[in-house]
Amino acid sequence: MARIMVAGGAGYIGSRLCPELLKLGHEVDVVDLFWFGCHLPIPQAHTFGVLANFRDEVGIRKANVFDLKAEDLLDYDQVIFLAGLSNDPMAAFAPAQNFIYNGAAPAYLAYIAKQAGVERFIYASSCSVYGFNEDDVSTENAQIACSYPYGLSKLQGEQAVLQLADANFSVIALRQGTVSGYSPRMRFDLVINSMFRAALKERKITVNNPAIWRPILGITDATRAYDKAVKSTASGVYNVASFNTTVGKIAEQVRDFVGSSVQIVLNSVPDVRNYRVSVTKAMGDLNFYPLDTVHSILAELATTNSIALDSKECYNIDVLRESIKL
């Protein structure tokens, strides 16, 4: 079992991942600025002035990644980077901070992790790096076509951390599809989550371009992908997605799940993002075999009683605009 630092571990993915890592027997510490609060569903969680060793509880430290030093990472086996600005609206709203926190922050953290003797660094990248690919299914060797801040910054983060990989320091960049599903730190600015909320609250789903393709990563599959990366000794870039589908088909499945009275409104708005991805490499190297479907994601959302459908806290861009002082 490993001792793992998770940067940004109190957010949407981290609030699901950290408890799973604990169940698997790992020791987990979280470093986070808590821009979106702390949503770790672990009763034993405690806040430490400095990171502390533990067995049955999460150590939580409020800190900026740039304030950490190599000595803060001594004795960690692995580091997982989930921090940064996490979608296109945030990147467009604060492009300078987007490049700092998605590109420079993982580069710096990987650099000091290697100095500290950490064995593995896992970076949360994004399939957004593929930009627009009209027909092909993108493998990790596909041409990169993104031209907007979020995809560019995630690509910069990838390139920086992978540059540090060697025989003693493995680096994995997980190019994630659009993550969807329930988390204690709920988000409704993700495609399935957003449509589910709209269907429940408004009985209407608006789709700007139904023909656009997206790779979707169920959050349960996301936790599986990180578990596989933790266990691996590989280095490299890996697509991780549960399936590829069009935005229009997602809307139809959400309507069928919630009820036939839900109306789908189709617009014709161009989108600069259109891509499908292959996960064959992750299947072979990481033993990652996705299980989530649109139905399983919706079933997970529907059985949760704590979803705040009207809360602005569930929209990253709203939190960024109103409360984050960058």
Secondary structure, DSSP 8 states (H G I E B T S, - for coil): --EEEEETTTSTTHHHHHHHHHHTT-EEEEEE--TT------TT-EE-SS----SSS-EEEE--GGG--GGGGTT-SEEEE--S--SHHHHHHSHHHHHIIIIIHHHHHHHHHHHHT--EEEEEEEGGGG-EEEEEEE-TTS-----SHHHHHHHHHHHHHHTT-BTTBEEEEEEE-EEES--SS--SSSHHHHHHHHHHHHSEEEES-TT-EEEEEEHHHHHHHHHHHHH----EEEEE-SEEEEHHHHHHHHHHHH-TT-EEEE-----S-EEEE--HHHHHHH-------HHHHHHHHHT-S---TT-GGG-HHHHHHHH---
